[in-house]
Amino acid sequence: MTDRENALRNIAVGDIFHARNPQTSASLVCLVTGLDNAAIYARRIHTQDDVRFDRNTGLKVGRGCTTIDCVAPLPPEIHNIFLAMDRRYQDAHALIRQSIDVDPKVARWTPEERHAHRFLDEHISTNPI
């Protein structure tokens, strides 16, 4: 088993990882919501979209060529900032599904969230798989 395959196999529910589409430069910050032998099930934190990745290759299942590029654990304080952001966006999406207006300010990043994203950029570049 390669280092990449091993890293993908060691992902656990609740972990946060990053994936990127090299064609569009789309950045996906994802929270692992489930696992099986073939797939990593995750939710994109920023869009709340459910996504699935091949557990052996790290390639997103479906259209495009998005690939997991970093699975290194985040420091607890950064991890918790992203979890709080995920909860806030989940709550907003639940209201939208109920046709309840949501203040667009909900999507604005706090200073802590801006710091977490800057940290993530450095984290990805120093911990690739």
TATAHU-V582229 format. One line per field, one symbol per residue. phi: phi as a letter, one per 30 degrees, with the letter a starting at -180 (. if undefined). A space follows every 50 residues. Layout:
phi: ???
This chain:
phi: .deddddddddbejdcbbbbcddcidcccbcdcabbdcbccbbdddcidd bbbddccidddjdibdbdbabdedeeddeddddddeddddeddddddcic dbdededdddeddddddddeededdcbdc
